[in-house]
Amino acid sequence: MSLLNYLEFQQIDSSPDDIPEAHRHQDAISLDEPVDEDQLENFWDKVITDIHNDPDWFNFTDEN
């Protein structure tokens, strides 16, 4: 006998969120900002170097 036959959905709470407007996170982004390509490339080079220096890093191309 399955217990799933006895499950019922709960009623949706109709009360409004209790988060004050001042505490809500507002994300205003602008995609018009210029990108410094050299800085971005240097950042990703450091990320790749950091990944390769991680002792737990695993290169999947090494699989047999």
C-alpha positions as a printed NumPy array, in Angstrom:
array([[  0.   ,   0.   ,   0.   ],
       [  1.449,   3.353,  -1.008],
       [  1.448,   6.337,   1.297],
       [  1.179,   8.605,  -1.753],
       [ -2.544,   7.885,  -1.909],
       [ -3.014,   9.773,   1.357],
       [ -1.018,  12.924,   0.576],
       [ -2.902,  16.186,   0.202],
       [ -1.747,  19.609,  -0.938],
       [ -1.661,  22.347,   1.678],
       [ -3.557,  25.584,   1.193],
       [ -1.491,  28.453,  -0.195],
       [ -0.79 ,  31.12 ,   2.407],
       [ -2.544,  34.227,   1.135],
       [ -0.837,  36.613,   3.564],
       [  1.582,  39.084,   1.972],
       [  5.339,  38.751,   2.366],
       [  6.616,  40.092,   5.665],
       [  9.783,  41.538,   4.112],
       [  9.833,  45.342,   4.335],
       [ 10.487,  47.119,   1.045],
       [ 13.675,  48.662,   2.488],
       [ 15.078,  45.146,   3.013],
       [ 14.356,  43.85 ,  -0.471],
       [ 17.406,  43.521,  -2.684],
       [ 17.23 ,  45.769,  -5.725],
       [ 19.39 ,  44.8  ,  -8.688],
       [ 19.813,  47.641, -11.109],
       [ 22.307,  46.603, -13.747],
       [ 23.522,  48.427, -16.783],
       [ 24.808,  46.474, -19.753],
       [ 26.052,  49.637, -21.43 ],
       [ 29.279,  49.794, -19.432],
       [ 32.45 ,  49.396, -21.507],
       [ 34.394,  46.159, -21.012],
       [ 38.141,  46.245, -20.458],
       [ 39.076,  43.218, -22.553],
       [ 42.659,  42.986, -21.26 ],
       [ 41.5  ,  43.031, -17.641],
       [ 38.856,  40.387, -18.392],
       [ 41.383,  38.156, -20.145],
       [ 43.853,  38.506, -17.248],
       [ 41.115,  37.62 , -14.774],
       [ 40.214,  34.403, -16.626],
       [ 43.87 ,  33.469, -17.032],
       [ 44.205,  33.674, -13.235],
       [ 41.051,  31.585, -12.788],
       [ 42.391,  28.882, -15.108],
       [ 45.777,  28.886, -13.379],
       [ 44.07 ,  28.637,  -9.991],
       [ 41.97 ,  25.693, -11.168],
       [ 44.997,  23.841, -12.538],
       [ 46.899,  24.416,  -9.273],
       [ 44.056,  23.003,  -7.179],
       [ 45.161,  19.633,  -5.745],
       [ 41.6  ,  18.294,  -6.056],
       [ 41.272,  19.345,  -9.694],
       [ 40.63 ,  16.462, -12.084],
       [ 41.242,  16.569, -15.808],
       [ 38.555,  14.43 , -17.426],
       [ 40.671,  14.008, -20.556],
       [ 42.993,  11.79 , -18.481],
       [ 40.327,   9.077, -18.238],
       [ 41.063,   5.794, -19.979]])
